[in-house]
Amino acid sequence: RSQKPVAYSDLLDAAHSFADLSGPATLKHFRKPVRVDDKGSAGYFDPVTVADRGAERVIVKALKARFSDHGILGEEFGYVPGEGPYRWVLDPIDGTRGFIMG
C-alpha cells in the first residue's frame, strides 16, 4: 500500500515537538533521588529510570496521534509496527548515566 510522503520539515518539526512534550516527564525527576533499574545483560550495566520510561510513553502517544501509520523502535518498550514506510527510533534520554548523576 502506497503512503503519501511526509515532508522532511514536518518530520523535523514533529521531532522537536515530541522532545518538548517529553520534557516534563523527564525533568520532574532530574537531580532528585530516583530508582535505577539495570536492563543490561550479564556484566554490562545499562541503566533505566522512570524518567526514561515516562518520556518514551509521552513520545509514543504523541507520535501515534500525529503519524498513526509510522513504526516505532523504542529503547525502553521495543518495537511498535507501522503500516507506512517510516520508523522512528527513540532513545528518550541519551545519557541516562549522566542524568542519574545530575
N, C-alpha and C positions, 0 to 999 in steps of 0.2 A: 504494500500500500504506500503510495507516494504522499509525503508530507510537505507542506509549504515550508521553505527555508526561513529561518529566523535571522534577521539582520545581526551582524556582529555587535553593533552598537546597542541593540536591545538585550543581547546576552550579557554584555558588559554592564549595562545599567542594572540588570537583574542581579548580577553577582554582587555589585555594590549594595544594592537594596537588601539582599539576603544577609550580607555581612553586618549591615546596620541593624537589621532586625534581631540578629543573634547576640548583639552586644549586651543587652540587659540580662540575658540568660547566663552570660559568661561573667560579666563584671560584678554581679552581686556576690560572686564567690572569690573575687580577686583579693589577695592579701588577707584572707580570712582562713581559719582552720577548715580544711576540707578533707574528707576521706579520700584516700588514694587507693585504687584497685590496680592490680598488676594483671594485664591481659597478655603478657608476653609468654613465650614458650620457655622451656627449661633453660636456665642460665641467662635469660635475656629479660631485662626489666623494661616493660612497656606500660607506662602509667596512663590511667584514665580516671577522670573525675566526673562528678555530677555536672560540672560546667561544660565539659566536652559533650556529654550526652544531651544536656539541655540545649546547647547551641545547635547540635545536629538535628534534634527534633524540630526546632523552630525553622531551620533552613529547609528541611524536607517538606514540612507543611506548606511553607510559602512557595517552594518550588513546584510542588504538585498543584497548587492552586493556580499558578501562573502558566505552567507548561505541563499540563496533565499527561502528555504523551512522552515526556522525557524520562530516560532511565537515570538512576542514581546509584553510585557506588560510594557508600559512606564508611568511614573508618570505624565508626562505633557500632552501626547497625546493619552493615552489609549491603547487599545488592537489592535494589528495587527495579525490576524490569520496566522498560518503557516500550511503547509501540512505535515510536519515531526513531530517527537516526541520531538523536542527541543523547549523550550520557554525561552527567555531572559527577565529578569526583570530589568528595567532601572530606576535608581534614579540618574539623571545626576549630581546634586550637593547634596551630602549628608551633609546637614548642611547649607541650604540656609540662615538661620538667621545669622549664623557666617559669611558667605560670604558677606552678606549685610553690616555687621558691619566692614568688612575689616580685 
